[in-house]
């Protein structure tokens, strides 16, 4: 499931409200509850730009394999763990080039 674009509930900052949206899976299932580490994906590319953001442009040659409908930003600073059972579906996956970009941004974000 790692580096797959999935569809799952993602809570907002107040943790009372959640929205079903695309997310990027960053790990294979972990532990007793088969939890996944997920990153938020948004079509709001211009809003609150962070150095850890990765924009996936619709005109990118690898865009179609993501399953996304519009140019989107993967917000690697907005992470969540959810049990695999809460995943509603798979949209697509990242290309090897996109995976390398995610890995580089995570390494920098987490100071690894």
PADO-87274 format. One line per field, with one value per residue (C-alpha): x, y, z; residue in one letter; residue number from 1. Coordinates in nm, 2 decimals, decimal comma, padded with zeros to 4 digits, always signed. Last residue first. Layout:
<dokols>
c1 <- [X / ...] $
c2 <- [Y / ...] $
c3 <- [Z / ...] $
aa <- [A / ...] $
i <- [NUM / ...] $
</dokols>
This chain:
<dokols>
c1 <- [+01,69 / +01,58 / +01,21 / +01,11 / +01,44 / +01,40 / +01,03 / +01,10 / +01,36 / +01,13 / +00,84 / +01,06 / +01,19 / +00,84 / +00,74 / +01,02 / +00,92 / +00,56 / +00,30 / -00,01 / -00,38 / -00,73 / -00,75 / -01,06 / -01,25 / -00,96 / -01,10 / -01,01 / -00,64 / -00,65 / -00,57 / -00,26 / -00,25 / +00,00 / -00,02 / +00,35 / +00,37 / +00,10 / +00,07 / -00,05 / -00,29 / -00,34 / -00,69 / -00,86 / -00,62 / -00,58 / -00,21 / -00,13 / -00,26 / -00,01 / +00,31 / +00,36 / +00,30 / +00,02 / -00,21 / +00,07 / +00,16 / +00,28 / +00,49 / +00,47 / +00,76 / +00,87 / +00,52 / +00,26 / -00,04 / -00,29 / -00,17 / -00,21 / -00,56 / -00,63 / -00,55 / -00,37 / -00,32 / -00,05 / -00,12 / +00,06 / -00,12 / -00,25 / -00,28 / -00,46 / -00,21 / +00,09 / +00,18 / +00,02 / +00,28 / +00,39 / +00,35 / +00,00 / -00,09 / -00,44 / -00,74 / -01,04 / -01,33 / -01,38 / -01,37 / -01,50 / -01,45 / -01,07 / -01,05 / -00,77 / -00,97 / -01,00 / -00,92 / -01,16 / -01,00 / -00,94 / -00,60 / -00,31 / -00,06 / +00,30 / +00,30 / +00,00] $
c2 <- [+01,24 / +01,60 / +01,50 / +01,76 / +01,71 / +01,33 / +01,37 / +01,60 / +01,36 / +01,06 / +01,24 / +01,35 / +00,99 / +00,86 / +01,11 / +00,97 / +00,61 / +00,69 / +00,74 / +00,53 / +00,52 / +00,58 / +00,32 / +00,27 / +00,34 / +00,31 / +00,27 / -00,11 / -00,01 / +00,15 / +00,52 / +00,72 / +01,09 / +01,33 / +01,69 / +01,80 / +01,60 / +01,81 / +01,64 / +01,91 / +01,85 / +01,92 / +01,78 / +01,44 / +01,22 / +00,86 / +00,88 / +00,69 / +00,98 / +01,23 / +01,06 / +01,27 / +01,59 / +01,80 / +01,76 / +01,88 / +01,69 / +01,95 / +01,83 / +02,02 / +01,99 / +02,35 / +02,47 / +02,67 / +02,79 / +02,80 / +02,81 / +02,44 / +02,40 / +02,07 / +01,89 / +01,57 / +01,49 / +01,24 / +00,89 / +00,66 / +00,32 / +00,12 / -00,26 / -00,28 / -00,51 / -00,33 / -00,16 / -00,17 / -00,06 / +00,30 / +00,64 / +00,62 / +00,93 / +01,07 / +01,15 / +01,28 / +01,21 / +01,50 / +01,50 / +01,73 / +01,70 / +01,68 / +02,06 / +02,07 / +01,88 / +01,51 / +01,29 / +01,01 / +00,79 / +00,75 / +00,61 / +00,73 / +00,45 / +00,52 / +00,23 / +00,00] $
c3 <- [+00,89 / +00,96 / +00,96 / +00,70 / +00,50 / +00,49 / +00,41 / +00,12 / -00,03 / +00,01 / -00,15 / -00,44 / -00,49 / -00,48 / -00,76 / -00,98 / -00,91 / -01,01 / -00,74 / -00,71 / -00,80 / -00,66 / -00,39 / -00,18 / +00,14 / +00,38 / +00,74 / +00,76 / +00,70 / +01,05 / +01,04 / +01,11 / +01,02 / +00,87 / +00,77 / +00,72 / +00,40 / +00,24 / -00,11 / -00,34 / -00,63 / -01,00 / -01,07 / -01,11 / -00,90 / -01,00 / -00,94 / -01,26 / -01,47 / -01,34 / -01,45 / -01,76 / -01,55 / -01,71 / -01,41 / -01,18 / -00,86 / -00,61 / -00,32 / +00,00 / +00,25 / +00,19 / +00,29 / +00,08 / +00,29 / +00,00 / -00,36 / -00,43 / -00,30 / -00,48 / -00,15 / -00,04 / +00,33 / +00,42 / +00,56 / +00,80 / +00,79 / +01,08 / +01,06 / +01,40 / +01,56 / +01,43 / +01,10 / +00,75 / +00,48 / +00,51 / +00,35 / +00,21 / +00,02 / +00,09 / -00,13 / +00,06 / +00,29 / +00,52 / +00,90 / +01,16 / +01,54 / +01,53 / +01,56 / +01,30 / +01,04 / +01,03 / +00,72 / +00,61 / +00,34 / -00,03 / -00,13 / -00,34 / -00,31 / -00,21 / +00,04 / +00,00] $
aa <- [X / X / X / X / X / X / X / X / X / X / X / X / X / X / X / X / X / X / X / X / X / X / X / X / X / X / X / X / X / X / X / X / X / X / X / X / X / X / X / X / X / X / X / X / X / X / X / X / X / X / X / X / X / X / X / X / X / X / X / X / X / X / X / X / X / X / X / X / X / X / X / X / X / X / X / X / X / X / X / X / X / X / X / X / X / X / X / X / X / X / X / X / X / X / X / X / X / X / X / X / X / X / X / X / X / X / X / X / X / X / X / X] $
i <- [112 / 111 / 110 / 109 / 108 / 107 / 106 / 105 / 104 / 103 / 102 / 101 / 100 / 99 / 98 / 97 / 96 / 95 / 94 / 93 / 92 / 91 / 90 / 89 / 88 / 87 / 86 / 85 / 84 / 83 / 82 / 81 / 80 / 79 / 78 / 77 / 76 / 75 / 74 / 73 / 72 / 71 / 70 / 69 / 68 / 67 / 66 / 65 / 64 / 63 / 62 / 61 / 60 / 59 / 58 / 57 / 56 / 55 / 54 / 53 / 52 / 51 / 50 / 49 / 48 / 47 / 46 / 45 / 44 / 43 / 42 / 41 / 40 / 39 / 38 / 37 / 36 / 35 / 34 / 33 / 32 / 31 / 30 / 29 / 28 / 27 / 26 / 25 / 24 / 23 / 22 / 21 / 20 / 19 / 18 / 17 / 16 / 15 / 14 / 13 / 12 / 11 / 10 / 9 / 8 / 7 / 6 / 5 / 4 / 3 / 2 / 1] $
</dokols>
